Structures are given as structure tokens and as C-alpha cells.
């Protein structure tokens, strides 16, 4: 039992498991901060999705064409097939979601 408690104490003290002691600070994960070049292939307003042809993603996914959710549905009104963008994305509950869009 002592060994179990000691192991739990060590895990709780490691940064991966410890509570964020810097609450309130904006510490974006490196993958979330990276922007990727992409081309809009399809805008699907009813589904709230954006299909993009993109380069390699920060999460290790290779270049391909795929659909993403969008953080801000208003972006779907501002984009059209053929638009060149740079975008940031995050995995939100198992769904890759565009969280930032810039025009080059």
C-alpha cells in the first residue's frame, strides 16, 4: 500500500499529471499554435464543416484533403472553394476543429 501511495505521489508531482499552477495564463500547446497552409475545397454550412487540402499537420498527420469542424461557424460564410488560407487546429473531443484562420 505504501508503494502505491508513493507512486501516486510521484505521478501527481509530474507536470503531465499535476494541476495547472498557472491558471489564467494563456499557454497554447505547440500543436495548437502552429499554422498550416491549406486550400478550401468545400464549405458545408449545414454540417458546420470545412473541407481543406492541407500540408502536414502538427499532430503528425500527413498532407491530405479532409473535413474539419470549425470553432466559429461565421467563417463558413466568409470562405469559398479555392480560397488559400493558413489555419490552426485542435483535437476537441476527438474531432479535428479549425480554431484559427488567416489569409496569406
C-alpha positions in Angstrom: 0.0 0.0 0.0 2.9 2.4 0.8 4.4 1.7 -2.6 1.1 2.5 -4.3 0.8 5.8 -2.4 4.4 6.7 -3.2 3.8 6.0 -6.9 0.6 8.2 -6.9 2.5 11.0 -5.2 5.2 10.8 -7.8 2.7 10.9 -10.7 0.8 13.8 -9.1 4.1 15.8 -8.9 5.0 15.3 -12.6 4.0 18.1 -15.0 1.9 15.8 -17.2 -0.4 14.9 -14.3 -0.1 17.9 -12.0 -2.8 20.5 -11.9 -2.1 23.7 -13.8 -0.4 26.0 -11.3 -0.6 28.8 -13.8 -4.4 29.1 -14.2 -5.4 32.2 -16.0 -2.3 32.3 -18.2 -2.6 31.5 -21.9 -0.3 28.6 -22.6 -1.1 27.4 -26.1 0.1 23.9 -26.9 2.7 23.9 -29.7 0.4 21.9 -32.0 -2.4 24.4 -31.4 -0.1 27.4 -32.2 1.3 26.1 -35.5 -0.4 27.3 -38.7 -0.8 25.1 -41.7 -1.2 26.1 -45.3 -4.5 24.9 -46.8 -6.9 25.3 -49.7 -10.6 25.3 -49.2 -12.2 22.5 -51.2 -15.7 22.7 -49.8 -17.8 24.7 -47.4 -20.6 22.7 -45.8 -22.7 25.1 -43.8 -25.5 22.7 -42.8 -22.9 20.2 -41.3 -20.7 23.0 -39.9 -17.6 21.6 -41.7 -14.8 22.9 -43.9 -13.0 20.5 -46.3 -9.4 21.5 -46.7 -6.5 20.3 -48.7 -3.6 20.8 -46.4 0.1 20.2 -45.7 1.3 18.0 -42.9 -0.4 18.8 -39.6 1.5 19.4 -36.3 -0.1 16.2 -34.9 1.9 14.1 -37.4 -0.9 13.6 -39.9 0.4 13.8 -43.5 -0.8 16.1 -46.2 -4.3 15.2 -47.4 -7.8 16.5 -48.1 -10.2 16.2 -45.2 -13.2 17.8 -43.4 -12.8 19.7 -40.2 -15.2 21.2 -37.7 -14.9 25.0 -37.2 -14.7 26.9 -33.9 -16.6 29.8 -35.4 -19.5 28.9 -37.8 -19.4 32.5 -39.2 -16.2 31.5 -41.0 -18.2 29.3 -43.3 -19.9 32.4 -44.6 -16.6 34.1 -45.4 -14.9 31.3 -47.3 -15.4 29.6 -50.6 -13.8 26.7 -52.6 -10.4 27.7 -53.9 -9.6 30.2 -51.1 -6.0 29.8 -49.8 -5.7 30.0 -46.0 -3.4 29.3 -43.1 -5.1 27.6 -40.2 -4.6 26.4 -36.7 -6.5 23.3 -35.4 -7.0 21.4 -32.2 -8.5 18.0 -31.4 -11.6 18.8 -29.5 -13.2 15.7 -28.1 -11.9 13.5 -31.0 -12.9 16.0 -33.7 -10.3 18.0 -35.5 -11.5 21.6 -35.4 -10.2 24.7 -37.1 -9.6 27.2 -34.3 -7.8 29.9 -36.3 -7.9 31.1 -39.8 -5.6 33.6 -41.6 -5.5 34.8 -45.2 -1.9 34.7 -46.6 
